[in-house]
Amino acid sequence: MKKTISLLLIILMIFLTSCRMSESRKLEQRKKKERKEIAETIIESINNKDTDQMKKLFCDLYQDNTELEWDINDFFDCIDGNIVSYELNDSEEMEKTLVEDGEIVFDYESISIEKIMTNKKQKYDIYVAMYWIDKEHEEVEGITQISLYYGDEKLYCIAYEHEA
């Protein structure tokens, strides 16, 4: 009887662990695909000065802020020229994930678009703060911050402050 109970507990633990791992793998696959799409959309928005396209990337709460469009236009004005090349750093430099009862309830990370080169030979880096999942505050899922750097100097930052 003890062996049967032990075996059932082991099987249950394996099943629960595999469900969580499966959910985690799905999220990682989604993030890898969408990171690239987000970077491409940001670069395209900058080159086309497309405020509406950039605005759609931000979390719902920030999209309702009337200053967001002004901030995006000011951000665009900080970049000298059109972007001709960039690299997406796919390593998760800053990431936080919370799991409760086998479910991912919170996932945040910073995305880096580096070695940005413009047709006017200017070099920049862009760092993006992204809430992939926030079960308590779903309205903040999306981008909450985009920072533009020229070397070590922060040129501009569009940010929605959210308490995690």
Backbone as a ProteinNet text record, in pm:
[ID]
protein_1_A
[PRIMARY]
MKKTISLLLIILMIFLTSCRMSESRKLEQRKKKERKEIAETIIESINNKDTDQMKKLFCDLYQDNTELEWDINDFFDCIDGNIVSYELNDSEEMEKTLVEDGEIVFDYESISIEKIMTNKKQKYDIYVAMYWIDKEHEEVEGITQISLYYGDEKLYCIAYEHEA
[TERTIARY]
81.9	0	86.7	193.7	281.6	349.2	386.2	450.6	354.5	228.7	128.5	107.7	96	77.9	200.9	318.8	442.7	450	414.4	416.9	316.6	197.4	96.9	143.5	207.2	259	367.6	454.3	560.5	499.9	402.9	336.7	266.7	199.1	131.2	231.1	343.9	446.4	502.5	526.6	577.7	475.7	350	244.2	233.4	231	219.2	340.9	457.7	580.3	580.8	537.5	538.5	437.7	325.5	227.8	288.3	355.4	416.8	528	607	715.5	659.7	547.9	485.7	437.8	374.4	327.7	446.8	552.1	672.8	737	741.9	798.2	715.5	583.6	495.5	519.8	534.1	559.3	694.2	796.1	928.4	924	852	839	766.5	661	585.7	675.3	750.3	836.6	945.5	1004.7	1111.5	1058.5	941.2	880.5	841.3	775.4	723.4	832.5	942.9	1055.1	1101	1116.8	1161.9	1059.4	932.3	825.8	820.9	838.9	838.1	954	1072.8	1190.6	1167.8	1117	1090.9	987.9	884.3	780.6	835.7	918.1	978.4	1065.8	1151.5	1240.8	1159.6	1059.3	973	898.9	850	779.4	871.6	994.5	1091.2	1120.2	1150.5	1185.5	1070.5	947.9	830.6	767.1	824.4	766.6	618.4	588.4	450.7	412.7	358.4	320.1	214.2	114.6	6.1	56.9	146.4	200.3	279.7	361.2	439.9	348.6	246.4	153.2	85.5	54.7	-14	68.9	199.8	286.4	276.3	233.6	230.3	109.8	120.2	11	-114.3	-229.9	-358.8	-369.5	-321.8	-332.3	-256.1	-139.4	-58	-113.5	-175.5	-233.2	-341.4	-405.8	-510.8	-454.9	-324.5	-260.7	-238.3	-293	-282.3	-138.8	-54	85.3	169.3	119.8	198.1	236.2	142.3	173.1	281.8	275.6	378.8	513.7	512	636.3	697.6	613.9	663.6	724.3	658.1	712.4	845.2	854.8	981.3	1090.2	1052.3	1145.2	1198.5	1107.7	1148.3	1246.1	1220.3	1304.4	1447.1	1468.1	1602.2	1691.9	1635	1712.3	1746.8	1877.1	1927.6	1939.5	1845.2	1848.4	1754.3	1758.8	1681.1	1769.3	1709.8	1784	1808.1	1935.7	1972	2012.6	2051.6	2086	2071.6	2052.3	2041.7	2056.7	2078.3	2084.1	1989	1913	1825.3	1902.6	1925.5	1993.3	1888.4	1898.9	1795.8	1818.1	1922.1	1941.5	1855.1	1795.4	1708	1794.2	1832	1919.6	1849.1	1726.8	1650	1513.8	1488.5	1363.1	1313.7	1181.9	1120.7	993.9	983	865.7	815.6	685.7	624.3	524.7	531.4	441.9	365.4	234.1	150	61	63.8	-17.4	1.4	125.5	156.8	123.5	76.9	39.2	130	175.7	255	159.5	181.6	92.3	158.3	290.5	363.2	489.2	511.4	635.3	673.7	792.3	844.6	984.6	1020.3	1158.7	1195.7	1324.4	1379.4	1433.4	1395.1	1439.4	1539.7	1650.9	1754.8	1766.1	1754.9	1780.9	1910.2	2017	2150	2215.8	2324.8	2407.5	2323.2	2232.2	2147.2	2232.6	2231.7	2309.2	2213.7	2228.4	2145	2223.4	2151.3	2215.5	2303	2294.5	2380.5	2494.2	2520.8	2632.1	2621.6	2500.8	2478	2446.8	2497.3	2477.3	2393.2	2294.6	2204.8	2179	2121	2067	1928.5	1838.9	1703.9	1677.4	1626.3	1589.1	1438.9	1373.4	1227.7	1188.2	1102.9	1048	912.6	895.2	778.5	716.4	586.4	510.4	439.5	485.1	420.9	292.3	300.4	183.9	180.4	63.2	40.2	-106.5	-131	-269.3	-344.3	-272.4	-338.2	-371.2	-290	-307.3	-291.2	-385.7	-375.1	-367.5	-416.1	-413	-271.2	-171.9	-33.4	46.9	-17.5	54	88.7	212.5	264.7	386.2	425.5	542.2	501.8	586.1	563.6	674.6	783.5	893.3	981.5	1022.9	1123.6	1225.4	1352.1	1459.4	1556.1	1599.4	1693.1	1826.5	1933.3	2068	2157.8	2245.4	2353.6	2480.1	2543.8	2653.6	2596.8	2656.4	2608.6	2505	2478.1	2386.9	2242.9	2155	2013.1	1958.5	1913.2	1860.4	1714	1637	1493.2	1435.1	1330.8	1263.8	1113.4	1041	894.8	858.8	792.1	768.2	632.2	566.2	445.1	485.7	466.7	505.6	399.1	445.2	354.8	418.3	343.3	394.4	367.3	475.6	463.1	443.7
-119.5	0	126.5	126	242.3	265.1	155.1	167.5	228.3	187.9	239.7	389.7	430	572.2	651.4	598.8	666.8	679.9	573.5	575.8	677.9	681.7	779	922.9	946.4	1080	1120.8	1028.1	1056.5	1088.7	1009.7	1034	1170	1202.2	1330.9	1446.7	1433	1538.3	1557.2	1447.7	1456.2	1525.4	1488.6	1549.1	1699.2	1738.5	1880.5	1959.4	1902.2	1968.5	1983	1879.8	1886.8	1989.4	2006.8	2108.7	2247.2	2272.2	2402.3	2425	2323	2335.6	2359.5	2293.7	2312.5	2456.8	2510.1	2649	2743.9	2713.8	2796.1	2791.9	2672.9	2658.9	2735.6	2728.3	2802.1	2952.2	3000.9	3143.1	3182.1	3099.9	3130.4	3134.2	3041.9	3041.8	3167.7	3203.6	3325.7	3448.7	3454.8	3570.2	3581.7	3470.7	3474.2	3529.8	3482.7	3528.8	3676.7	3712.2	3848	3950.9	3910.9	4003.8	4058.4	3968.7	4007.2	4100.3	4066	4148.9	4287.2	4291.2	4418.9	4506.1	4446.8	4522.6	4576.6	4492.1	4535.9	4649.1	4638.5	4741.7	4873.2	4865.6	4987	5055	4978.5	5035.3	5094.7	5021.2	5069.2	5197.2	5200.4	5318.8	5440.2	5418.8	5529	5580.5	5490	5531.8	5602.6	5558.9	5619.1	5730.2	5753.7	5852.1	5822.5	5693.3	5645.9	5635.1	5742.2	5749.4	5644.9	5628	5533.3	5390.2	5351.9	5216	5191.9	5289.5	5276.6	5273.1	5355.2	5365.2	5231	5154.9	5026.1	4923.2	4943.4	4850.1	4865.8	4982.7	5011.1	4945.8	4931.1	4872.1	4957.9	4894.9	4963.3	5088.8	5080.9	5197.1	5316.5	5291.8	5401.7	5454.4	5367	5412.1	5517	5512.9	5610	5745.4	5753.6	5876.5	5969.2	6088.9	6182.2	6226.6	6220.2	6262	6158.7	6037.5	5932.7	5971.5	6024.5	6063.4	6170.1	6267.3	6371.4	6310	6218.6	6152.2	6073.9	6004.7	5926.8	6019.7	6130	6225.2	6284.2	6316.3	6366.2	6259.5	6134.8	6021.9	6013.9	6020.7	6016.7	6129.4	6248	6364.7	6349.5	6261.4	6240.8	6157.8	6092.2	6003.4	6077.4	6085.9	6158.7	6063.3	6070.9	5988	5869.8	5786.9	5663.2	5546.1	5451.3	5334.1	5240.7	5203.6	5114.3	4976	4965.6	4833.9	4835.3	4715.9	4699.5	4552.1	4523.5	4385.6	4370.8	4263.8	4231.7	4139.5	4183.9	4100.9	4008	3879.7	3783.2	3723	3765.7	3713.7	3794.8	3725.4	3792.8	3851.3	3978.5	4042.4	4066.4	4109.4	4137.5	4073.1	3973.1	3899.5	3857.8	3859.3	3813.2	3737.3	3615.8	3532.3	3478.3	3486.3	3429.7	3321.9	3209.8	3097.4	3067.3	3056.2	3019	2903.3	2798.4	2679.4	2627.4	2629.3	2575.7	2667.7	2789.5	2884	3006.6	3051.9	3174.1	3291.2	3367.9	3479.5	3614.9	3613.2	3738	3707.9	3785	3769.7	3906	3950.7	4080.8	4060.6	4138.5	4135.1	4264.8	4283.1	4396	4344	4408.6	4371	4476.4	4431.4	4524.3	4522.6	4640.5	4658.2	4739.2	4674.6	4733.2	4759	4833.9	4863.5	4919.7	5008.7	5073.7	5175.2	5166.4	5258.3	5329.5	5461.6	5538.5	5570.5	5616.7	5656.2	5780.5	5844.4	5959.5	5919.2	5786.9	5729.4	5752.7	5765.9	5779.2	5641.1	5614	5483.9	5501.6	5413.6	5418.9	5277.7	5273.2	5150.7	5184.3	5087.3	5104.1	4988.5	5022.9	4922.5	4932.9	4818.5	4812.1	4731.8	4788.1	4716.4	4660.5	4530.4	4459.4	4369	4387	4293.8	4197.1	4072.5	3970.8	3922	3900.7	3851.8	3924	3970.7	4024.7	3997.9	3884.1	3840.6	3937.3	4006.7	4101.7	4233.3	4270.1	4398.7	4377	4310	4277.2	4401.2	4513.9	4636.8	4691.4	4637.9	4683.2	4585.9	4481.6	4389.4	4462.1	4452	4523.3	4603.4	4696.3	4779.7	4888.4	4908.4	5016.4	5120.7	5087	5183.3	5155.1	5262.5	5254	5364.1	5324.6	5420.6	5422.2	5542	5561.3	5609.1	5539.9	5575.2	5606.7	5702.7	5735.9	5713.3	5597.6	5558.2	5532.2	5595.3	5579.9	5685.1	5777.5	5887.5	5851.6	5861.3	5839.6	5966.1	5952.8	6067.7	6093	5984.6	6000.9	5872.2	5888.1	5771.6	5796.3	5704.4	5705.4	5599.5	5639.3	5541.7	5558.9	5445.7	5440.1	5374.7	5442.9	5388.8	5292	5171.3	5066.7	5002	4986.9	4920.6	4772.2	4695	4548.9	4481.9
0	0	0	84.1	89.6	-44.8	-112.1	-242.9	-344.4	-337.5	-430.4	-409.1	-284.4	-253.5	-297.1	-268	-308.6	-459.9	-529.5	-675.7	-730.4	-672.8	-715.5	-689.7	-576.2	-546.7	-645.9	-680.8	-778.2	-913.9	-956	-1085	-1083.5	-974.4	-961.9	-967.7	-899.9	-901.5	-1042.2	-1111.7	-1249.3	-1338.3	-1323.7	-1405.2	-1379.3	-1252.2	-1219	-1265.2	-1251.3	-1296.6	-1447.4	-1517.8	-1664.4	-1715.5	-1646.8	-1687.7	-1674.4	-1562.2	-1540.9	-1641.7	-1669.3	-1765.3	-1905.3	-1936.8	-2067.2	-2082.4	-1979.7	-1982.8	-1995.7	-1924.3	-1929.5	-2068	-2127.7	-2263.4	-2365.8	-2353.7	-2445.9	-2434.7	-2311.1	-2291	-2351.7	-2331.3	-2388	-2540.5	-2601.8	-2748.4	-2795.1	-2725.4	-2759.3	-2745.8	-2635.2	-2610.6	-2716.7	-2753.7	-2854.5	-2986.9	-3027.5	-3152.9	-3143.2	-3033.9	-3020.1	-2992.8	-2927.7	-2908.9	-3043.2	-3138.7	-3273.1	-3338.2	-3327.2	-3384.9	-3319.1	-3188.2	-3115.9	-3162.3	-3171.2	-3217.1	-3357.7	-3446.3	-3584.3	-3588.1	-3506.5	-3503	-3448.5	-3345.5	-3289.9	-3394.8	-3461.6	-3563.3	-3678.5	-3723.3	-3832.4	-3791.4	-3668.1	-3617.9	-3614.4	-3570.8	-3564.9	-3705.5	-3796.7	-3932.9	-4003.9	-3976.9	-4041.4	-3957.5	-3839.4	-3745.3	-3723.1	-3704.8	-3691	-3543	-3491.1	-3350.4	-3315.4	-3401.2	-3373.1	-3363.3	-3452.8	-3450.9	-3322.4	-3283.1	-3160.1	-3038.1	-3038.9	-2926	-2897.3	-3001.2	-2985.7	-2909.5	-2901	-2829.7	-2678.1	-2633.8	-2490.7	-2423.6	-2291.8	-2214.2	-2227.8	-2206.4	-2222.3	-2135.8	-2012.2	-1924	-1978.4	-2034.8	-2086.4	-2218.7	-2297	-2424.2	-2402.2	-2287	-2254.8	-2210.4	-2187	-2142.6	-2262.3	-2256.6	-2369.5	-2395.6	-2295.7	-2312.9	-2387.6	-2400.5	-2465.7	-2608.3	-2684.2	-2822.7	-2827.7	-2736.9	-2732	-2696.6	-2598.4	-2557.7	-2673.6	-2748.6	-2862.8	-2967.8	-2997.4	-3095	-3047.9	-2918.6	-2863.5	-2872.9	-2849.3	-2861	-3004.5	-3101.3	-3242.8	-3275.1	-3221.4	-3249.7	-3196.9	-3101.3	-3044.7	-3136.2	-3234.8	-3322.4	-3450.7	-3477.2	-3593.3	-3711.8	-3804.4	-3924.6	-3916.7	-4020.8	-4025.6	-3984.5	-3916.6	-3869.6	-3987	-4005	-4115.1	-4065.2	-3937	-3882.6	-3730.1	-3675.9	-3530.6	-3497.5	-3369.1	-3321.1	-3203.2	-3205.4	-3093.2	-3000.4	-2878.6	-2779.5	-2720.5	-2752.5	-2713.8	-2575.4	-2505.5	-2370.1	-2274.8	-2182	-2086.3	-1975.8	-1990.8	-1894.2	-1761.7	-1769.2	-1648.9	-1665.9	-1583.9	-1598.9	-1461.9	-1446.5	-1322.6	-1358.1	-1308.9	-1333.1	-1199.9	-1177.8	-1058.5	-1099.7	-1028.9	-1055.1	-926.6	-938	-824.5	-865.1	-787.1	-812.9	-954.9	-1002	-1133.9	-1249.8	-1221.3	-1326.9	-1319.5	-1435.9	-1440.6	-1420.7	-1313.8	-1282.5	-1309.2	-1328.7	-1352.1	-1431.2	-1537.1	-1613.9	-1670.6	-1632.2	-1673.1	-1727.8	-1829	-1875	-1945.1	-1959.9	-2033.3	-2166.1	-2274.9	-2409.2	-2456	-2514.2	-2560.2	-2712	-2771.4	-2914.5	-2919.9	-2962	-2948.1	-3082.7	-3074.9	-3192.5	-3306.9	-3270.5	-3370	-3445.2	-3575.9	-3660	-3754.4	-3763.1	-3855.5	-3982.1	-4081.5	-4207	-4189	-4072.7	-4041.7	-3947.8	-3942.7	-3865.8	-3714.8	-3665.1	-3521.4	-3464.4	-3343.2	-3278.8	-3152.4	-3137.9	-3023.4	-2970.6	-2850.9	-2792.7	-2738.9	-2747	-2692.3	-2596.2	-2478.7	-2379.6	-2354.7	-2355.5	-2346.6	-2223.2	-2138	-2023	-2063.9	-2042.2	-2095.7	-1989.9	-1967.8	-1884.2	-1978.1	-1979.8	-2064	-1999.1	-1866.7	-1791.4	-1657.5	-1619.6	-1485.8	-1453.3	-1391	-1365	-1273.1	-1183.6	-1094.1	-1163.4	-1262.5	-1331.5	-1481.5	-1543.5	-1686	-1774.6	-1725.2	-1804	-1824.2	-1751.9	-1772.3	-1858.4	-1909.2	-1997.3	-2126.6	-2164.9	-2281.3	-2239.8	-2323.4	-2293.3	-2194.5	-2093.6	-1997.9	-2004.3	-2072.7	-2082.2	-2203	-2270.8	-2376.5	-2348.6	-2336.3	-2310	-2426.4	-2464.1	-2574.2	-2518.3	-2555.9	-2510.6	-2628.9	-2605.7	-2698.2	-2617.5	-2637.5	-2549.2	-2410.9	-2309.3	-2171.6	-2132.6	-2222.4	-2192.6	-2230.8	-2131.6	-2159.8	-2224.8	-2350.3	-2423.6	-2393.3	-2381.9	-2361.6	-2303.8	-2226.5	-2168.9	-2169	-2229.4	-2224.2	-2120.8	-2012.5	-1906.4	-1841.4	-1820.1	-1739.3	-1608.4	-1499.2	-1369.2	-1319.4	-1290	-1241.8	-1120.8	-1015.8	-896.4	-909	-914	-929.4	-796.5
[MASK]
++++++++++++++++++++++++++++++++++++++++++++++++++++++++++++++++++++++++++++++++++++++++++++++++++++++++++++++++++++++++++++++++++++++++++++++++++++++++++++++++++++

